[in-house]
Amino acid sequence: MNPVNYLYLAALLFSIGAAGVLLRRNAIVVFMCVELMLNACNLAFVTFSRMHGNLDGQIIAFFTMVVAAAEVVVGLAIIVMIFRSRHSASVDDASLMKL
């Protein structure tokens, strides 16, 4: 399989994730789209790493996965707290949390 095909797939996944972040209002869906964008970046890192014959891109992808796991923990906690206080997971309601 040609590595360019993986880059096309990464670009498609990133575009779908960016469209989801920009168009959707539900916080859970926006959160999943951000994770989709991170996975697309990881796929591009690994593809470029394989094309150049070194492991740097794979190491960066590993650290990106670690950061994404920490983001999931913090992000879901914030979404749950917003849902408990507003009874909605809408992104528009999050702006009402300001003092």
C-alpha positions in Angstrom: 0.0 0.0 0.0 1.3 3.4 -0.9 2.0 5.7 2.1 0.3 8.6 0.3 -3.0 6.7 0.7 -2.5 6.9 4.5 -1.9 10.6 4.3 -5.1 11.0 2.3 -6.9 9.0 5.0 -5.4 11.2 7.7 -6.5 14.3 5.9 -10.0 12.9 5.5 -10.2 12.0 9.2 -8.9 15.4 10.2 -11.4 17.2 7.9 -14.3 15.2 9.4 -13.1 16.0 12.9 -12.7 19.7 12.1 -16.2 19.8 10.6 -17.6 18.1 13.6 -16.0 20.6 16.0 -17.2 23.6 14.0 -20.7 22.4 13.2 -22.0 20.4 16.2 -23.3 21.7 19.5 -23.2 18.7 21.7 -20.1 18.7 23.9 -19.7 14.9 23.7 -19.7 14.9 19.9 -17.3 17.9 19.8 -15.0 16.0 22.2 -15.1 12.9 20.1 -14.3 15.0 17.0 -11.2 16.4 18.7 -10.1 12.9 19.5 -10.6 12.0 15.8 -8.4 14.9 14.8 -5.7 13.7 17.2 -5.9 10.2 15.7 -5.5 11.7 12.2 -2.4 13.6 13.3 -1.0 10.3 14.8 -1.6 8.5 11.6 0.3 11.2 9.7 3.1 11.1 12.2 3.5 7.3 11.8 3.2 7.5 8.0 6.0 10.1 7.8 8.1 8.2 10.2 7.8 5.1 8.1 8.5 7.0 4.9 11.7 8.4 6.4 12.8 5.2 8.0 13.1 6.4 11.6 11.1 6.1 14.8 10.7 9.8 15.7 7.1 10.0 14.4 6.0 6.9 16.2 7.5 8.3 19.5 5.6 11.5 19.0 2.4 9.6 18.3 2.9 7.6 21.5 3.3 10.8 23.5 0.3 12.3 21.8 -1.8 9.3 22.8 -0.7 9.8 26.4 -1.7 13.5 26.3 -5.0 12.5 24.7 -5.7 10.0 27.5 -5.2 12.8 30.1 -7.4 15.1 28.0 -10.2 12.5 28.1 -10.1 12.3 31.9 -10.2 16.1 32.4 -12.6 16.8 29.5 -15.1 14.2 30.5 -15.0 15.5 34.1 -15.8 19.0 32.9 -18.6 17.8 30.6 -20.1 15.8 33.5 -20.0 18.8 35.8 -21.6 21.0 33.2 -24.3 18.4 32.5 -25.0 18.1 36.3 -25.4 21.8 36.8 -27.3 22.7 33.5 -28.9 19.4 32.6 -27.7 19.8 29.1 -24.5 18.9 27.2 -24.8 21.8 24.8 -21.6 23.8 24.1 -23.7 27.0 24.2 -24.6 26.4 27.8 -21.0 26.3 28.9 -20.7 30.0 28.4 -23.3 30.5 31.1 -20.9 29.1 33.7 -19.0 32.5 33.8 -19.3 34.6 36.9 
